[in-house]
Amino acid sequence: MKFLFDLFPVILFFVAFKAYDIFIATAVAIAAVILQISWLWVRYRQVEKMMWLNLFIIIVFGGATLAFQDETFIKWKPTVLYWLIAAILLISNLIFRKNLIQVMLEKQMTVPGIIWNKLNMSWVVFFLSMGCINLFVAFNFTIDTWVTFKLFGATGLMLAFIVVQVLMLGKHLKDEAQVLVINERDDFTDKRTNKD
């Protein structure tokens, strides 16, 4: 359900573009993000920092698209967002020694630091790549193809990447579970030996 909620502005952007044009779609996307954040604030009294970042970027690039009647700005918006997220992940980890992926997921799982670092870097590379892919599609294909890619292509790539991450972590967690079983078996054997 959260996934669809997060996609809400992109879906409305797509529908408005198909029904009208890129400028109406951009206005609808800006309104949708404002509505989305307003609803979260009223309901939970908190909004994720990434959503604030997205709001800022869509207002700046969407606003420029509407003000100058130039679709170039809105085409750059996803790339700027992707590259900013990549920069935040990288700088937080390298300079501030804070792995944001670990901060988000450590309550759900326990893995060694090296795995967190690999996971963080894989997200950095993914977002950098997504920014490049967005620019390639935006400036080498029709606006219609780019809008369709924004909803289906980018979402599909994100889902595929998440599945790969889950499979990687699942494999690691499976290995960790086996280590726990071996350790428990050794503890049990030690206790029996001490009793004997």
ABEGO torsion letter per residue (X at the ends): XAAAAAAAAAAAAAAAAAABBAAAAAAAAAAAAAAAAAAAAAAAGBBBAAAAAAAAAAAAAAAAAAAAGBAAAAAAAAAAAAAAAAAAAAAAAAAAGBBAAAAAAAAABBBBAAAAAAAAAAAAAAAAAAAAAAAAAAAABBAAAAAAAAAAAAAAAAAAAAAAAAAAAAAAAAAAAAAAAAAAAAAAAAAAAAAX
